[in-house]
């Protein structure tokens, strides 16, 4: 009877040990698949294109009243070549649609309408549409470096100011098209990023919320502060920004390409033109979808 008891105890104990070992292996496996097995470099191919479709809705409180501004933009990036740690890419703004309401005026523009192209607004934005600029895209960071610029300096400054005031401090729509997740980051982990751009400092915190197959869903929070100087219609404008934003990113961790990004931003800005200062409090909601072909 005693022998039977010890034999039974030995068998049960071995089963428990095997179960613990199996459980440990299973835990390691689960940890491995929930960790972001992401690429360390952006993966694109020559001939590929990425279309960025953005909508930006802005409501601003000025001393003269409330203004509302809805903008829809389409930009296309084409991959021309691969050169060492960089891709050579072109970026072209192909479509623009906007609705502006405020101070007793309603203004609209649609680049697809011939009559709008011939209007005063159409002529003012003509130099921004269907004009192709060439960049180097760094594989390891997603940083874009301009090689040649077709737009005038004033047009570039104007579009940069609009982009930075409506999207977290970045002056190029494709600066948000790529995301490299640091190695060994898993669900629940966070990391930080700081960007200095033309007098503005943007600090971002990313947190991985989920990973399904190769798609990571990431929460993004951050701030943008600083002052930029711009030339517009012969006048110098100083814009001081103090913004907080929160949004999300969906990215393919195997290629480093972003699928969708959202951003909700509260800004308290001031503009100084010819000694006159204007306070602007804005709420900005933006969404960008990226389609890779």
Beta strands, then each sheet from edge to edge (+ up, - down):
strand 1: 49-62
strand 2: 65-83
strand 3: 86-102
strand 4: 105-110
strand 5: 132-138
strand 6: 144-148
strand 7: 190-197
strand 8: 200-212
strand 9: 215-232
strand 10: 235-252
strand 11: 257-273
strand 12: 276-292
sheet 1: 4+ 3- 2+ 1- 12+ 11- 10+ 9- 8+ 7-
sheet 2: 4+ 3- 5+ 6-
end
